[in-house]
Amino acid sequence: MHSQYLSSLSTEEYTALKKELFGIQQGKCFICQRDIDLDIQETDVDHVIPLANKGKDDKSNFALTHSSCNRSKSDANLYIAQILYKIKALQEKVLNEEHRSASLKDVLKAEGGSKYDFKYKIEADELIYSFSEIQDVNIYRSRIYTDDLSKEQFCFIEVPLQYVYHDDLINPRGINSSIALLVKEFKKGNPQLHLSLGRIYDGKILIFDGQHKAVARILLGSKKIVLRLFINPNVDRLIETNTNAGSSLRQIAFDKSVMRQLNNTLYNETIARYQKEHGYPSDYFDFSEAQLVAYFKGENANIRKYIIDSIKHTITHSPDNRLGAFIDFEGKSKNLPISYSAFEKTFLSTFIDSKLILDTNISYKSDEGENPREMEINQLIKLLNIIADTVYIGKFDPEIGVSRIEQKIIERKDTEITNAHLIAYRMSKEEVLYNWLQYLKKVIESYFTNTGKIYQSNKLFQEQFPDVLWGNIQRFMKNLSELPLWSDKSMASTHFSGKKNYDFWKTVFETGKTQEGVQVLAKPLNYMELIKE
């Protein structure tokens, strides 16, 4: 909204105001908190609280910012913009340095949290505790309640950040875009209606639910978090409850990647239960996936899902998986080419049989390097790396991202879009990716067929791939990525405009033409020709 105060200032008065704000802010941009150089940088003076939100139009409500920060700010309220810039910078730092999404753990670390163990004792129906490490020598007491259905015990407690940790086991989710809405909501003074949930483990208080609410409060300056704290809970039950809340009950928005991680945890817990109930040591694995499914009869369907999701999670999140850097696990990114949903529907669904449960022992031929599951995982990661090396690494630019690529080409605003970036972007479209992966699968199957090797299609990657086959795969990917259609900018307004269905690209690859007979490829795709030098 237009500022009458600023409009009334002469050039000299406006310059003086900038210098005054510069001094008040100690030479820092109000939004990004980085240095401002008034001599060489473009700057803006803007209302901290917008006039539309009843902010004052006078000196007390102005701040100095970099012009670029002000133009790209996430909210009209500069206090909110400052907070959102801070969390965005933290998210980018964690992603670049550790290749994962930032979580409550990272916010706590940045804000002086997660330092001390929680010292407590239980007497009758009370939890007795103190926070003496932060010079709070009071002795606190909280009543312990017992839920009459689950029999879980809990209390309500206010905990300083120094004693709060993030529960990576039960809640592996990163911070998503909902954080902006929560920051705005709490900034208005609206109350938090549902408490965060925590548990005590190994002398620490771990938050396993409500991390976004906790993050929003911390960013707004809260130094303590009020929790419903579970005491000696059944962790398997909490994991199952949290998983069900994001799946069958639909109470919270869990993306599939997080569900895979939780089910991976549940699979490992299932193995531990099986070992314990059979009197086996924790390093004994001479039993099969099928035996696990048969033993836990009442949980048959869940155990099957845990097994397959564990495999998918291990492949996707392996530190050796170079393609992982190009997968968007949050579903909101405009910088990464492959959504996790697309990765699930294409790569994982093509190469992993979701119904396959093995009869061989979990430890079968592990020492010889011929364990079927380990071989499957390792070879699929190797395949992902070939794809990453050929199509993405050094070619796809996250700074350019995926937003409006074809439209920019149509509008001739595409000077920064290289051919390599365009190729990676187009090959990543879900309907395209699914169809060319079917040809890649044929490359593998045809090798075994032509060499007389008996194989099962649903166990393809449980067979050892020789160097010759890996060479075929590399040549296929190279030749496929060099097809002219991927970099043909004239197709921006036709074949690559909008989202096409799977059948559209199936027809194009099989015939070279669209269903209407428009030529797209010089000739149909031939996977045997694509493995030639």
C-alpha positions in Angstrom: 0.0 0.0 0.0 1.2 3.5 -0.8 3.1 5.3 2.0 2.1 9.0 2.3 5.0 9.4 4.8 7.7 8.3 2.4 6.1 10.3 -0.5 6.4 13.4 1.6 10.1 13.1 2.1 12.7 14.9 -0.1 15.5 13.0 -1.7 17.8 14.2 1.1 15.3 13.2 3.8 14.8 9.7 2.3 18.6 9.2 2.2 18.8 10.3 5.8 16.1 7.8 6.8 17.9 5.0 5.0 21.1 5.9 7.0 19.2 6.1 10.2 17.6 2.6 9.7 21.0 1.3 8.6 22.4 2.3 12.0 19.4 0.9 14.0 19.7 -2.4 12.1 23.5 -2.4 12.6 24.0 -2.5 8.8 22.0 -5.7 8.3 19.0 -6.3 5.9 15.9 -6.7 8.0 14.8 -9.8 6.0 18.0 -11.8 5.3 20.1 -10.4 8.2 23.1 -10.1 5.9 25.2 -7.0 5.4 24.0 -4.0 3.4 26.4 -1.7 1.5 24.5 1.5 0.9 27.1 2.6 -1.7 26.8 -0.4 -4.1 23.6 -2.2 -3.3 20.0 -1.3 -4.2 17.9 -1.0 -1.0 14.2 -0.4 -0.1 12.5 1.1 2.9 9.2 -0.7 3.6 6.6 -1.1 6.4 7.4 -3.8 8.9 3.7 -4.3 9.6 1.7 -3.6 6.4 -0.7 -0.7 6.4 -3.4 -3.2 5.3 -2.7 -4.9 8.7 -3.1 -1.7 10.6 0.6 -0.9 10.7 1.6 2.7 11.3 2.8 5.0 8.5 5.7 6.5 10.4 9.4 5.9 11.3 8.6 3.3 14.0 7.2 0.9 11.4 9.9 1.1 8.7 12.8 -1.2 8.0 15.7 -1.2 5.5 16.1 -4.2 3.2 18.0 -5.3 0.1 15.7 -4.6 -2.8 16.0 -8.2 -4.0 15.0 -9.5 -0.6 12.0 -7.2 -0.5 10.8 -8.2 -4.0 11.1 -11.9 -3.3 9.8 -11.8 0.3 7.5 -14.6 1.3 5.0 -12.3 3.2 4.0 -8.7 3.2 4.7 -8.5 7.0 8.5 -8.1 7.2 8.7 -9.9 10.6 7.1 -13.0 8.9 9.3 -12.5 5.8 12.3 -12.5 8.1 11.3 -15.8 9.7 10.4 -17.5 6.5 13.8 -16.4 4.9 15.5 -17.9 8.0 13.8 -21.3 7.7 14.3 -21.3 3.9 18.1 -20.7 4.4 18.3 -23.5 6.9 16.4 -25.9 4.6 18.8 -25.1 1.8 21.8 -25.5 4.0 20.8 -28.9 5.3 19.8 -30.1 1.8 23.1 -29.0 0.3 25.3 -30.3 3.1 23.4 -33.5 4.2 21.1 -34.3 1.2 18.0 -34.4 3.4 15.1 -32.2 4.4 15.6 -30.0 7.4 13.5 -31.0 10.5 12.8 -29.9 14.0 16.2 -31.3 14.9 17.9 -28.6 12.8 15.8 -25.8 14.1 16.6 -26.8 17.7 20.3 -27.0 16.9 20.2 -23.5 15.4 18.2 -22.1 18.3 20.3 -23.5 21.2 18.1 -26.6 21.9 18.9 -30.3 22.4 21.7 -29.8 24.9 20.8 -31.6 28.1 19.3 -34.9 29.4 16.1 -34.9 31.3 16.5 -35.8 34.9 13.4 -37.1 36.6 11.9 -39.6 39.0 8.4 -41.1 39.5 6.7 -41.2 42.8 3.1 -42.5 43.0 1.2 -40.7 40.3 3.6 -37.8 39.8 6.6 -37.1 37.5 9.2 -35.1 39.5 11.9 -33.2 37.6 14.2 -30.2 37.4 16.1 -28.2 34.8 19.1 -27.4 37.0 21.5 -27.2 34.0 20.0 -23.9 33.0 20.1 -22.5 36.5 16.5 -23.4 37.2 16.7 -25.1 40.6 12.9 -25.4 41.1 11.6 -28.9 41.6 8.5 -29.4 39.4 5.7 -32.0 39.7 3.3 -33.1 37.0 0.4 -35.5 37.5 0.7 -38.8 35.6 -2.5 -39.9 33.8 -3.2 -43.4 32.5 -5.3 -43.8 29.4 -8.1 -46.4 30.1 -8.0 -47.9 26.6 -4.3 -48.0 25.6 -3.1 -48.1 29.3 -0.3 -45.6 28.2 0.9 -43.2 30.9 1.5 -39.5 30.2 1.6 -36.1 31.7 1.5 -32.5 30.6 4.8 -30.6 30.9 6.4 -27.3 29.8 10.0 -28.0 28.6 12.8 -25.5 27.9 14.3 -25.9 24.4 17.6 -27.0 25.9 15.9 -30.3 26.9 13.9 -30.9 23.7 15.0 -33.3 20.9 13.4 -34.4 17.6 12.3 -38.0 17.4 13.7 -39.2 14.1 12.5 -42.8 14.6 8.8 -42.2 14.9 8.6 -39.0 12.9 11.2 -38.8 10.1 9.4 -36.0 8.3 11.1 -32.8 7.2 9.6 -29.3 7.5 7.2 -28.6 4.6 5.4 -25.6 3.3 2.7 -25.7 6.1 5.3 -24.0 8.4 4.5 -20.6 6.7 0.8 -20.9 7.6 1.6 -21.8 11.2 4.0 -19.0 11.7 1.4 -16.5 10.4 -1.3 -18.1 12.5 0.7 -17.9 15.8 2.0 -14.5 15.0 -1.6 -13.3 15.0 -1.9 -14.4 18.6 -4.2 -17.3 17.7 -3.6 -20.2 20.2 -2.1 -23.6 19.5 -5.2 -25.9 19.8 -3.3 -29.3 19.8 -0.2 -29.9 21.8 3.0 -31.5 20.5 3.6 -35.1 21.7 6.8 -36.4 23.2 8.3 -39.4 24.9 11.2 -40.0 27.2 13.9 -42.2 25.7 17.5 -42.7 26.9 17.2 -39.7 29.3 16.0 -37.4 26.5 12.6 -35.8 25.7 11.8 -36.6 22.1 9.0 -34.8 20.1 7.4 -37.3 17.7 4.2 -35.4 16.7 3.5 -31.7 16.2 7.0 -30.8 15.0 5.7 -28.1 12.7 3.8 -26.4 15.5 7.0 -26.6 17.7 9.1 -25.2 14.8 6.7 -22.3 14.3 6.7 -21.4 17.9 10.5 -21.6 18.2 10.9 -19.3 15.1 8.6 -16.8 16.7 10.7 -16.7 19.8 9.3 -19.3 22.2 11.9 -20.7 24.6 9.7 -23.5 26.0 7.4 -26.1 24.5 4.3 -27.5 26.2 4.0 -31.3 25.6 1.8 -34.2 26.3 4.7 -36.5 27.4 4.4 -40.3 27.2 6.2 -42.2 30.0 7.7 -45.6 29.1 5.4 -46.0 26.1 5.2 -49.0 23.8 7.2 -47.6 21.0 6.0 -50.1 18.4 2.4 -49.0 19.2 3.3 -45.3 18.8 5.0 -46.0 15.5 2.0 -48.0 14.3 -0.4 -45.3 15.5 1.6 -42.5 13.8 1.8 -44.6 10.6 -2.0 -45.2 10.7 -2.7 -41.5 11.2 -1.0 -40.8 7.9 -2.4 -43.7 6.0 -5.7 -45.5 6.8 -7.0 -42.8 9.2 -5.8 -39.8 7.0 -5.4 -37.6 10.0 -2.1 -36.1 8.9 -0.4 -35.6 5.5 2.3 -38.2 5.2 3.9 -38.4 1.8 4.8 -41.9 0.5 8.5 -41.4 1.2 7.8 -40.9 4.9 5.5 -43.9 5.0 8.3 -46.0 3.5 10.7 -44.9 6.2 8.2 -45.7 9.0 7.5 -49.1 7.5 11.3 -49.7 7.2 11.5 -49.1 10.9 8.5 -51.4 11.6 10.1 -54.1 9.5 13.3 -54.0 11.6 11.1 -54.0 14.7 9.3 -57.1 13.4 12.6 -58.9 12.9 13.6 -58.0 16.4 10.3 -59.3 17.8 10.7 -62.6 15.8 14.2 -63.1 17.1 13.1 -62.4 20.7 10.1 -64.6 20.6 12.2 -67.5 19.2 15.1 -67.0 21.6 17.5 -66.0 18.7 20.3 -63.5 19.2 20.0 -60.2 17.4 22.6 -61.2 14.8 20.8 -64.4 13.8 19.0 -64.2 10.5 18.5 -67.8 9.4 14.8 -67.3 8.7 13.0 -66.0 5.7 10.6 -63.2 4.8 7.9 -65.9 4.2 8.5 -67.2 7.8 7.9 -63.7 9.2 4.7 -63.4 7.3 3.5 -66.8 8.4 4.4 -66.3 12.0 2.7 -63.0 12.5 -0.6 -64.2 11.0 -2.8 -61.5 12.3 -0.5 -58.9 10.8 0.1 -60.7 7.5 -0.7 -57.8 5.1 1.2 -55.3 7.2 4.3 -57.5 7.4 4.3 -57.9 3.6 4.1 -54.1 3.2 6.9 -53.5 5.7 9.2 -55.9 3.8 8.7 -54.2 0.4 8.7 -50.7 1.8 12.0 -51.4 3.6 13.6 -52.4 0.2 12.2 -49.3 -1.5 13.3 -47.0 1.3 16.8 -48.5 1.4 17.3 -48.0 -2.3 15.8 -44.5 -2.4 17.7 -43.1 0.6 21.0 -44.9 0.2 23.9 -42.4 0.5 25.3 -44.1 -2.6 22.2 -43.2 -4.6 23.3 -40.2 -6.7 19.8 -39.8 -8.3 18.4 -39.0 -4.9 19.7 -35.5 -5.2 17.2 -34.9 -8.0 14.1 -36.4 -6.3 11.7 -34.1 -4.6 10.6 -35.8 -1.4 8.3 -33.0 -0.1 6.2 -32.7 -3.2 6.4 -28.9 -3.3 9.7 -28.2 -4.9 10.0 -26.2 -8.2 13.7 -27.0 -8.3 13.9 -30.8 -8.7 12.9 -32.8 -11.8 11.4 -36.0 -10.3 8.7 -36.0 -7.7 8.8 -38.9 -5.2 5.3 -39.8 -6.4 6.6 -40.1 -10.0 9.7 -42.1 -8.8 7.3 -44.5 -7.0 5.0 -44.9 -10.0 7.7 -45.4 -12.5 11.1 -46.7 -11.3 10.0 -48.5 -8.1 6.9 -50.0 -9.6 8.7 -51.1 -12.8 11.6 -52.9 -11.0 10.3 -54.0 -7.6 7.6 -56.6 -7.3 5.4 -55.4 -4.4 4.0 -58.9 -3.9 7.3 -60.9 -3.9 8.1 -62.4 -0.5 11.2 -64.6 -0.5 11.5 -68.1 0.9 15.3 -68.0 1.3 16.8 -67.0 4.6 17.4 -63.3 5.2 21.1 -64.2 5.6 21.3 -66.5 2.6 24.7 -66.2 0.8 25.3 -62.8 2.3 28.9 -63.5 3.0 29.5 -64.5 -0.6 27.9 -61.3 -1.9 25.0 -63.3 -3.5 22.2 -62.6 -1.2 19.2 -61.9 -3.4 17.8 -58.9 -1.6 21.2 -57.3 -1.1 22.0 -57.9 -4.8 18.6 -56.4 -5.8 19.2 -53.3 -3.8 22.9 -52.8 -4.8 22.1 -53.3 -8.5 19.1 -51.0 -8.5 21.3 -48.3 -6.9 23.9 -48.9 -9.6 21.2 -48.4 -12.2 20.0 -45.2 -10.6 23.6 -43.9 -10.7 24.0 -44.6 -14.4 20.8 -42.7 -15.0 22.0 -39.8 -12.8 25.4 -39.7 -14.4 23.9 -39.7 -17.9 21.0 -37.4 -17.6 21.2 -35.2 -14.5 24.6 -34.6 -12.9 26.2 -31.5 -14.3 23.3 -31.2 -16.7 20.1 -30.4 -14.7 20.4 -27.0 -13.0 18.3 -26.7 -9.8 18.6 -22.9 -10.0 16.6 -23.0 -13.2 14.4 -25.8 -11.8 11.2 -27.1 -13.5 8.8 -24.1 -13.2 7.2 -23.0 -16.6 10.1 -24.5 -18.7 8.0 -25.1 -21.8 6.2 -21.7 -21.4 9.4 -19.9 -21.1 10.5 -21.5 -24.4 7.2 -20.5 -26.1 7.6 -16.9 -24.8 11.3 -16.9 -25.9 12.5 -16.2 -22.3 14.6 -19.3 -22.3 18.1 -18.0 -22.7 19.3 -19.7 -19.4 17.7 -23.1 -20.3 20.5 -25.2 -21.8 19.8 -28.2 -24.0 21.2 -30.5 -21.3 18.7 -29.1 -18.7 15.8 -29.4 -21.1 16.7 -33.0 -21.9 16.8 -33.9 -18.2 13.5 -32.0 -17.5 11.6 -33.7 -20.4 12.9 -37.2 -19.7 11.7 -36.8 -16.1 8.1 -36.2 -16.9 6.2 -39.1 -15.2 4.4 -40.3 -18.3 7.6 -40.1 -20.3 9.8 -41.7 -17.6 7.5 -44.6 -17.1 7.5 -45.5 -20.8 11.3 -45.3 -21.5 11.9 -47.4 -18.4 9.9 -50.2 -20.0 12.5 -50.2 -22.9 15.3 -50.2 -20.3 13.7 -53.3 -18.7 13.6 -55.0 -22.1 17.4 -54.3 -22.5 18.0 -56.3 -19.3 15.6 -59.1 -20.1 16.8 -59.5 -23.6 20.4 -60.0 -22.4 19.4 -63.0 -20.3 17.2 -64.4 -23.0 19.9 -64.1 -25.7 22.5 -65.7 -23.4 20.1 -68.6 -22.6 19.9 -67.7 -19.0 16.7 -68.7 -17.2 15.3 -65.7 -15.2 12.2 -64.6 -13.4 10.9 -61.2 -14.5 9.9 -60.3 -10.9 13.4 -61.2 -9.6 15.3 -59.5 -12.4 17.8 -57.6 -10.2 18.3 -60.6 -7.9 20.4 -62.1 -10.8 24.1 -60.9 -11.0 24.5 -58.5 -13.9 27.7 -59.1 -15.8 29.8 -56.2 -17.1 28.5 -56.7 -20.7 25.0 -56.0 -19.5 26.0 -52.9 -17.6 27.7 -51.7 -20.8 24.4 -52.2 -22.7 22.6 -50.2 -20.1 25.0 -47.3 -20.2 24.9 -47.2 -24.0 21.1 -47.4 -23.9 20.9 -44.4 -21.6 23.5 -42.4 -23.6 21.7 -43.0 -26.9 18.3 -42.5 -25.5 19.3 -39.1 -23.9 20.7 -38.0 -27.3 17.4 -38.4 -29.2 16.5 -35.1 -30.9 13.0 -34.8 -29.5 14.3 -34.0 -25.9 16.0 -30.8 -27.0 13.6 -29.8 -29.9 12.2 -26.5 -28.6 9.6 -26.4 -31.4 7.8 -29.2 -29.4 7.3 -26.9 -26.4 3.8 -25.9 -27.5 2.8 -29.3 -28.8 4.0 -32.7 -27.6 5.5 -31.4 -24.3 2.8 -28.8 -23.5 0.8 -29.8 -20.4 0.6 -33.3 -19.0 0.1 -36.2 -21.5 -1.1 -39.6 -20.4 0.9 -42.7 -20.4 -0.6 -44.0 -23.6 0.4 -40.9 -25.5 4.1 -41.6 -25.1 3.6 -45.4 -25.4 2.2 -44.8 -28.9 5.0 -42.3 -29.7 7.7 -44.7 -28.7 6.1 -47.7 -30.4 5.2 -46.0 -33.7 7.3 -42.8 -33.8 4.0 -40.9 -34.2 1.2 -39.5 -32.0 -2.2 -41.2 -32.1 -3.2 -38.5 -34.6 -0.4 -39.5 -36.9 1.9 -36.5 -36.2 5.6 -37.5 -36.5 7.6 -37.1 -33.3 10.5 -39.6 -33.8 12.2 -40.4 -37.0 11.3 -44.1 -36.4 9.9 -46.2 -33.5 12.2 -46.8 -30.5 14.2 -50.0 -30.9 16.0 -51.0 -27.7 18.4 -53.3 -29.5 19.5 -50.4 -31.7 19.9 -48.1 -28.6 22.5 -50.4 -27.1 24.8 -50.1 -30.0 27.9 -47.9 -30.0 
